Every structure is written in structure tokens, then in C-alpha cells.
Amino acid sequence: MAKKKQEVKLKEPVRIRFKQLANGNQSIYLDYYTGDVIRKENYVGGKRQYEFLKLYLIPEKTREDKAKNEATLALAKAIQSKRIVELQNDAHGFQNTNKSKANVIDYLMNMRSQSKERGSLNYEKTVGNTIRELKLFRGDYIAFRDIDKDFLNSFVDFLKQAKKASKFGLLKAGGVLSNNSVIAYYGVLRTAINRAYKEGIITVNPTKEFDFASKVKAEVSRREYLTIEELKRLIGTECKYEIMKQAFLFSCLCGLRVSDIRKLKWNDLQKSGERIRIEIKMQKTKEPLYLPISDEALKWLPQQNEAKGDDLIFPLTHEGTINKILQKWAKDAGVIKHISFHVARHTHATMMLTLGADLYTVSKLLGHKNIATTQIYAKIVDKKKEEAISLIPNLTD
């Protein structure tokens, strides 16, 4: 009969411990002890590490104190159980625990840098705002492994009560975030989680278990656009920076986003039959776009002169500065609307639909993945038609 191999009684891998603090409270932390498991010949010792949970037991002077400590300890035990499962998964190759400890804040900081490099300055700002809200919600370190359905639910509830920030990032005394801002910030976090899941940082995607749509409803936002008459006024008005005027009017007549206008190079203009077309990968979606350019739009391209093929056509400044210049130009032209560069894209969409282009074609010209996005502009045009009908006078009186 074969001799039974000697078993080694291993230490519990994660234990709850307490550290006495000067103020009388006890800080709760987890004591990890990990090593090769099962049989003596394979046991090579373990490593010890600690995780402070930022949970505290208070001196029990009242029943309320005791109840609070019981709830705190229950939470600590729940975290302990979760960590034990993670270690077991790691031991069996189900999950890379070290990866799952990666900081979401650092990941988002990298996303923001990438957005800036792409020229997606609006998205860069949105990512920055999301980072700010996450830090206010949970601090500078949030491990991917700690994000679950409950975390997402609590974060959305936090956002719904969060105060608006000033343009300098300081909190204002009044006013909460709009639903659309909540949707945008949650969308950034969801994107980070989806990427982390694809990259193997986490093995479960918590956004698939969380019903965000039932918690926040999008608000119908006003899409500002220019009429043909207003465009004519802008064309007839001098702008302090001619390159800005050219870029904006070019966008009005072709529909490119500002992020694509900023990156547009002379090499991106290709001859296609009798027309010039733009062939690019869109900065926002990374999808290819093949866009024929009208003769009217070509009028607003600057002279190439000595510029090389890989030179930028419209070397523009920071988007915030761009919008200030556009607003001054619009004011000088007598256009009483809040103008930003994105208004040019809205203008192109509504103009094409008003002139009779079908919804599918306009959707393709704008590079929309979903025709529902383009339908927003169709509703604007329908409203314009209703307003036009209401101008018919009473002919029977």
C-alpha cells in the first residue's frame, strides 16, 4: 500500500486584522498570505502583503455604536471573501489579480492623453471631468477589481447629485449636473471598463449587469445651426483669423468634425473622377470616411503654395480659443447665436436635409454609424417645415 503523501496545513490566505489608532478607533486591514498550495514537496513558502480597507471600528458606547461596528465588520468580511475568491481564481489561471489591481484613474488619465493626441479635445475634457468626479466619489485609487454593479449604481447616484463645476474646475454653489452630463461621464467609465475587459485586466464586465438606461434618461438638447442667410452674413464679414473662417465655412459645407478638420492634410484630398474627395480615418470613431467635396466647399481651402502633402491644411489653435474667435466673428456678422465649431457640422446636416437629400445619404456623408443619430437633424428640419406652414396667412377673411 502506497504511503500517503504528507499534507501541509496552510495558513488562511486572507485574514482580517485590526490596528489600534491613537483616537481609540481600530483600522481594519486584510493580511494576505499566499504560497504554492497542496503538497509538501511543492510548498515553497508564501508572500505576505496588506490591504488597508479604510474601514474603522469605533469604541462601543451605545447600541448605535455596536450596530455600526457590526455593519462595518460585515462589509470587511464580504471584502475578505471576495479577495479569497480572487486569489483562488489567480491560482487556477482564471484571473490575473495583479492586473485587476490596476488603477482606473491612471487608465483614464491615459485615455485623456490619447484623446488630446487625436485632437478630440471635447472628449479629452469629458474624460477629465469624469476623473474629477471619480476622485470626489472614491479617491485617487480605484482598482478595476473593485468596480461591480453596486459600485456603478452608487457612482451614478453620486453623479445625479453632483454639483456643476466652473470652467476652472471649481465647484459652484448651486446647480447639479444635467442628465446628459451624467450619461457622458458614465459613458467614459463604461468605455474604460469595456477596454479593460478586452485587454484581460478583468474577467467579468460589470457594465453588462448594470441597467444604466433605467436610471438616467437623456434630455433633448438643442442643436444650434446656421441658416443659409446667416452663412452669407458670415461670408461677408471679416474674421480676425482668416484660417479660422476658412476652416469653419469648409466644415459647414462638408460636415467634418473639428477633430478631423484639425488633422486634415493635403494628402487626404484625392482625385476621384471629376471630383475631389477626402479619404481619412475619423478621429472619433476610427472608421474610414470617403467624402466627396462640393465646388463650394473647395473655395474655402487655403492655397497650398509650398505646403507638402503631409502638412496640415488648417493649423488651428486650441478649441477653446477657436470658439471665442468664432463667437466674436458671429457677433460682428450680426448672427445672434451661440457659435462653436460643432455648429458647422449641425449646419451641414440640416442644410443637406432642407435641400432635399435623403436621410440615408446624409448619414453616410456625416460618417454616422447609426441612422438614428441623423434622424435628430431630420426632426429639426420637420420643425422648420411646420414653422414655414404656419406663415401662410388667413385667405378667407
Phi, psi and omega per residue, in radians:
M1 nan 2.208 -3.084
A2 -1.148 2.479 3.131
K3 -1.287 2.282 -3.124
K4 -1.159 2.291 3.141
K5 -1.164 2.468 -3.089
Q6 -1.265 2.250 3.103
E7 -1.558 2.629 3.058
V8 -1.930 2.225 3.089
K9 -1.380 1.912 -3.063
L10 -1.546 2.671 3.105
K11 -1.213 2.650 3.032
E12 -1.037 2.241 -2.985
P13 -1.158 -0.535 -3.127
V14 -2.355 2.087 3.134
R15 -2.076 2.574 3.037
I16 -1.508 2.262 3.104
R17 -2.298 2.928 -3.054
F18 -2.281 2.459 3.085
K19 -2.085 2.156 -3.133
Q20 -1.271 2.298 3.140
L21 -1.844 2.799 -3.080
A22 -1.103 -0.490 -3.099
N23 -1.487 0.086 3.120
G24 1.683 -0.262 3.096
N25 -1.353 2.867 3.044
Q26 -2.079 2.208 3.094
S27 -1.487 2.286 -3.136
I28 -1.644 2.308 3.076
Y29 -2.455 2.820 3.109
L30 -1.772 2.342 3.111
D31 -1.869 1.921 -3.129
Y32 -1.586 2.402 2.990
Y33 -2.382 1.870 -3.068
T34 -2.081 2.524 3.091
G35 -2.864 3.036 3.075
D36 -1.140 2.498 -2.927
V37 -1.910 3.032 2.891
I38 1.475 -1.366 -2.924
R39 -2.023 2.676 -2.984
K40 -1.022 -0.730 -3.066
E41 -1.186 -0.300 3.127
N42 -1.717 -0.155 -3.041
Y43 -1.382 2.124 -3.087
V44 -2.148 0.331 3.139
G45 1.641 3.079 -3.095
G46 -2.433 3.074 3.122
K47 -2.018 2.525 3.140
R48 -1.947 2.392 3.037
Q49 -2.608 2.875 -3.026
Y50 -2.237 2.583 3.049
E51 -2.303 1.954 3.108
F52 -1.455 2.215 -2.958
L53 -1.561 -0.113 -3.049
K54 1.024 0.614 3.036
L55 -2.045 2.489 -3.012
Y56 -2.382 2.429 2.964
L57 -1.649 2.417 -3.118
I58 -1.895 2.734 3.078
P59 -0.997 2.314 -3.063
E60 -1.536 1.730 3.132
K61 -1.845 -0.364 -3.127
T62 -2.383 2.982 3.072
R63 -1.096 -0.621 3.126
E64 -1.103 -0.688 3.101
D65 -1.074 -0.755 -3.129
K66 -1.122 -0.757 3.138
A67 -1.111 -0.692 3.130
K68 -1.130 -0.730 3.125
N69 -1.131 -0.671 3.117
E70 -1.101 -0.721 3.119
A71 -1.157 -0.708 3.130
T72 -1.131 -0.754 -3.134
L73 -1.169 -0.629 3.095
A74 -1.102 -0.688 3.098
L75 -1.136 -0.729 3.121
A76 -1.080 -0.709 3.133
K77 -1.177 -0.609 3.096
A78 -1.133 -0.726 3.100
I79 -1.147 -0.705 3.104
Q80 -1.014 -0.816 -3.137
S81 -1.077 -0.706 3.131
K82 -1.113 -0.716 -3.135
R83 -1.182 -0.636 3.112
I84 -1.108 -0.755 3.105
V85 -1.076 -0.715 3.140
E86 -1.094 -0.735 3.128
L87 -1.136 -0.703 3.114
Q88 -1.138 -0.730 3.085
N89 -1.066 -0.742 -3.140
D90 -1.093 -0.730 -3.119
A91 -1.114 -0.505 -3.125
H92 -1.765 0.204 3.062
G93 1.373 0.244 -3.116
F94 -1.433 -0.433 -3.032
Q95 -2.711 2.460 3.037
N96 -1.600 1.739 -3.035
T97 -1.074 -0.673 -3.129
N98 -1.087 -0.694 3.094
K99 -1.085 -0.738 -3.067
S100 -1.209 -0.226 3.075
K101 -1.443 -0.074 -3.122
A102 -0.967 2.510 -3.066
N103 -1.441 2.135 3.114
V104 -1.044 -0.654 -3.129
I105 -1.061 -0.790 3.114
D106 -1.093 -0.701 -3.141
Y107 -1.081 -0.754 3.129
L108 -1.200 -0.608 3.082
M109 -1.052 -0.691 3.102
N110 -1.180 -0.690 3.067
M111 -1.053 -0.693 -3.138
R112 -1.140 -0.722 3.117
S113 -1.095 -0.713 3.120
Q114 -1.117 -0.676 3.117
S115 -1.107 -0.704 3.133
K116 -1.123 -0.734 3.135
E117 -1.110 -0.604 3.128
R118 -1.328 -0.241 -3.070
G119 1.514 0.171 3.121
S120 -1.510 1.296 -2.978
L121 -1.264 -0.566 3.077
N122 -1.123 -0.752 3.129
Y123 -1.199 -0.632 3.069
E124 -0.994 -0.748 3.129
K125 -1.144 -0.715 3.136
T126 -1.119 -0.720 3.090
V127 -1.100 -0.738 3.106
G128 -1.055 -0.724 3.107
N129 -1.138 -0.650 3.106
T130 -1.130 -0.731 3.093
I131 -1.038 -0.771 3.136
R132 -1.032 -0.795 -3.103
E133 -1.186 -0.664 3.113
L134 -1.133 -0.686 3.110
K135 -1.136 -0.718 3.101
L136 -1.140 -0.569 -3.092
F137 -1.341 -0.764 -2.983
R138 -2.434 -0.012 3.096
G139 1.786 -3.022 -3.024
D140 -1.396 -0.300 -3.121
Y141 -2.171 2.056 3.060
I142 -2.300 1.946 3.137
A143 -1.306 2.483 3.083
F144 -0.971 -0.641 -3.071
R145 -1.159 -0.330 -3.118
D146 -1.542 -0.059 3.135
I147 -1.592 1.984 3.079
D148 -2.303 -2.991 -3.104
K149 -1.034 -0.698 -3.135
D150 -1.160 -0.681 3.092
F151 -1.059 -0.844 -3.111
L152 -1.080 -0.724 3.129
N153 -1.086 -0.772 -3.138
S154 -1.178 -0.666 -3.130
F155 -1.155 -0.732 3.117
V156 -1.126 -0.719 3.079
D157 -1.062 -0.683 3.096
F158 -1.100 -0.789 -3.134
L159 -1.083 -0.653 -3.107
K160 -1.153 -0.339 3.108
Q161 -1.866 -0.073 -3.049
A162 -1.215 2.514 3.112
K163 -1.400 2.603 3.040
K164 -1.126 2.648 3.074
A165 -1.853 2.622 3.061
S166 -1.300 3.037 -3.133
K167 -1.162 -0.238 3.091
F168 -1.672 0.088 3.111
G169 1.498 0.072 -3.141
L170 -1.550 2.517 -3.124
L171 -1.274 2.384 3.078
K172 -1.477 2.842 -3.116
A173 -1.280 -0.535 -3.062
G174 -2.357 2.860 3.083
G175 1.554 2.242 3.116
V176 -1.811 2.940 3.122
L177 -1.073 2.514 3.051
S178 -1.252 2.808 3.077
N179 -1.016 -0.653 -3.130
N180 -1.156 -0.594 3.061
S181 -1.184 -0.729 3.094
V182 -1.037 -0.769 3.122
I183 -1.083 -0.734 -3.118
A184 -1.140 -0.776 -3.090
Y185 -1.217 -0.715 3.071
Y186 -1.113 -0.661 3.125
G187 -1.053 -0.657 3.099
V188 -1.123 -0.827 3.131
L189 -1.090 -0.725 3.119
R190 -1.066 -0.714 3.105
T191 -1.064 -0.768 3.124
A192 -1.075 -0.749 -3.138
I193 -1.150 -0.749 3.125
N194 -1.071 -0.722 3.119
R195 -1.157 -0.748 -3.141
A196 -1.069 -0.654 3.110
Y197 -1.140 -0.782 3.132
K198 -1.139 -0.558 -3.114
E199 -1.483 -0.011 3.105
G200 1.410 0.203 3.112
I201 -1.219 -0.649 3.053
I202 -2.220 2.695 -3.115
T203 -1.815 -0.185 3.087
V204 -2.215 2.333 3.136
N205 -1.704 1.829 -3.065
P206 -1.171 -0.361 -3.125
T207 -1.181 -0.383 3.135
K208 -1.284 -0.343 -3.114
E209 -1.724 -0.090 -3.018
F210 -1.887 2.168 -3.118
D211 -1.577 1.431 -3.099
F212 -1.199 -0.665 -3.038
A213 -1.036 -0.514 -3.120
S214 -1.369 -0.244 -3.081
K215 -1.654 -0.558 -3.054
V216 -2.379 2.228 3.100
K217 -1.830 2.367 -3.139
A218 -1.176 2.498 3.058
E219 -1.628 2.483 3.099
V220 -1.300 1.952 -3.101
S221 -1.638 2.596 3.132
R222 -1.335 2.254 3.108
R223 -1.810 1.851 -3.126
E224 -1.271 2.460 3.087
Y225 -2.599 2.894 -3.128
L226 -1.866 2.499 3.030
T227 -1.421 2.911 3.106
I228 -1.071 -0.656 3.107
E229 -1.092 -0.725 3.123
E230 -1.189 -0.627 3.065
L231 -1.073 -0.734 3.125
K232 -1.079 -0.663 3.118
R233 -1.140 -0.708 3.110
L234 -1.140 -0.725 3.123
I235 -1.048 -0.648 -3.111
G236 -1.472 0.052 -3.103
T237 -1.997 2.337 3.133
E238 -1.217 2.427 3.044
C239 -1.947 2.457 -3.088
K240 -1.002 -0.613 3.136
Y241 -2.027 1.810 -3.050
E242 -1.038 -0.652 -3.119
I243 -1.097 -0.548 3.116
M244 -1.218 -0.739 3.109
K245 -1.078 -0.791 -3.132
Q246 -1.083 -0.781 -3.107
A247 -1.122 -0.756 -3.107
F248 -1.143 -0.824 -3.119
L249 -1.177 -0.613 3.072
F250 -1.078 -0.736 3.117
S251 -1.154 -0.680 3.086
C252 -1.036 -0.547 -3.030
L253 -1.734 -0.094 3.082
C254 -2.277 -0.346 3.038
G255 1.535 0.126 3.140
L256 -1.159 2.505 3.020
R257 -1.188 2.753 3.126
V258 -1.085 -0.601 3.133
S259 -1.104 -0.585 3.111
D260 -1.409 -0.613 3.073
I261 -1.056 -0.758 -3.098
R262 -1.112 -0.556 -3.073
K263 -1.686 -0.056 -3.043
L264 -1.153 2.248 3.137
K265 -2.037 2.826 -3.120
W266 -1.084 -0.549 3.107
N267 -1.136 -0.338 -3.117
D268 -1.345 -0.181 3.097
L269 -1.623 2.049 -3.081
Q270 -2.162 2.528 3.096
K271 -1.359 2.240 3.111
S272 -2.333 1.683 -3.045
G273 1.156 -2.177 3.140
E274 -1.586 -0.009 -3.051
R275 -2.049 2.789 2.956
I276 -1.691 2.389 3.057
R277 -2.311 2.698 3.092
I278 -1.603 2.303 3.084
E279 -2.167 1.823 -3.073
I280 -2.452 2.933 2.896
K281 -1.802 2.085 -3.057
M282 -1.100 2.384 -3.090
Q283 -1.109 -0.677 -3.051
K284 -1.284 -0.809 -3.002
T285 -1.825 -0.255 -3.070
K286 1.149 0.248 3.099
E287 -1.580 2.591 3.096
P288 -1.241 2.605 3.096
L289 -2.366 2.230 3.065
Y290 -2.050 1.855 -2.937
L291 -2.134 1.933 3.060
P292 -1.179 2.469 -3.069
I293 -1.902 2.276 3.138
S294 -1.269 2.785 3.097
D295 -1.065 -0.617 -3.133
E296 -1.144 -0.684 3.122
A297 -1.183 -0.678 -3.123
L298 -1.060 -0.468 3.132
K299 -1.069 -0.412 -3.043
W300 -1.739 0.147 2.969
L301 -1.350 2.391 3.065
P302 -1.202 2.894 3.076
Q303 -1.191 2.363 -3.134
Q304 -1.273 -0.643 3.136
N305 0.857 -2.093 -3.081
E306 -1.615 0.074 -3.097
A307 -1.115 2.463 3.129
K308 -1.513 2.955 -3.088
G309 -1.059 -0.580 -3.116
D310 -1.654 0.218 3.049
D311 -1.431 2.620 3.102
L312 -1.235 2.451 3.097
I313 -1.348 -0.740 -3.113
F314 -2.125 1.497 3.103
P315 -1.279 1.612 -3.036
L316 -1.719 2.811 3.129
T317 -1.508 -2.950 3.138
H318 -1.066 2.552 -3.023
E319 -1.068 -0.621 3.111
G320 -1.081 -0.714 3.099
T321 -1.187 -0.686 3.109
I322 -0.973 -0.842 -3.071
N323 -1.154 -0.614 3.087
K324 -1.113 -0.743 3.126
I325 -1.135 -0.738 3.134
L326 -1.099 -0.705 -3.127
Q327 -1.152 -0.667 3.098
K328 -1.156 -0.750 3.124
W329 -1.089 -0.788 3.129
A330 -1.092 -0.709 3.124
K331 -1.084 -0.752 3.114
D332 -1.095 -0.525 -3.122
A333 -1.496 -0.049 -3.124
G334 1.349 0.377 3.098
V335 -1.645 1.868 -3.047
I336 -1.620 1.235 3.084
K337 -2.487 2.699 3.087
H338 -1.401 1.897 -3.020
I339 -1.765 2.238 2.927
S340 -2.246 2.980 -3.082
F341 -1.110 -0.542 -3.097
H342 -1.182 -0.329 3.072
V343 -1.048 -0.528 3.130
A344 -1.070 -0.735 3.134
R345 -1.167 -0.731 3.074
H346 -1.067 -0.699 -3.128
T347 -1.081 -0.778 -3.135
H348 -1.083 -0.772 -3.103
A349 -1.094 -0.865 -3.112
T350 -1.180 -0.620 3.138
M351 -1.138 -0.784 -3.132
M352 -1.098 -0.736 3.132
L353 -1.188 -0.676 3.118
T354 -1.123 -0.625 -3.125
L355 -1.390 -0.045 3.010
G356 1.901 0.025 3.103
A357 -1.162 2.520 -3.118
D358 -1.378 2.792 -3.026
L359 -1.059 -0.732 -3.110
Y360 -1.093 -0.777 -3.131
T361 -1.115 -0.775 3.128
V362 -1.098 -0.668 3.105
S363 -1.040 -0.745 3.128
K364 -1.205 -0.677 3.122
L365 -1.103 -0.616 -3.131
L366 -1.459 -0.193 -3.128
G367 1.316 0.454 3.123
H368 -1.297 2.392 3.037
K369 -1.315 -0.607 -3.039
N370 -2.095 2.211 -3.109
I371 -1.143 -0.342 3.111
A372 -1.073 -0.555 3.096
T373 -1.111 -0.716 -3.138
T374 -1.231 -0.491 -3.109
Q375 -1.108 -0.390 3.069
I376 -1.040 -0.715 3.123
Y377 -1.219 -0.599 3.119
A378 -1.089 -0.642 3.104
K379 -1.134 -0.651 3.101
I380 -1.094 -0.768 -3.134
V381 -1.149 -0.696 3.099
D382 -1.060 -0.691 3.121
K383 -1.130 -0.675 3.102
K384 -1.091 -0.676 3.127
K385 -1.129 -0.714 3.118
E386 -1.104 -0.706 3.121
E387 -1.124 -0.659 3.130
A388 -1.146 -0.726 3.129
I389 -1.077 -0.648 -3.094
S390 -1.201 -0.211 3.133
L391 -1.396 -0.228 3.140
I392 -1.146 2.179 -3.085
P393 -1.313 2.896 3.052
N394 -1.282 2.003 -3.046
L395 -1.667 -0.068 -3.058
T396 -1.741 -0.204 3.140
D397 -1.605 nan nan
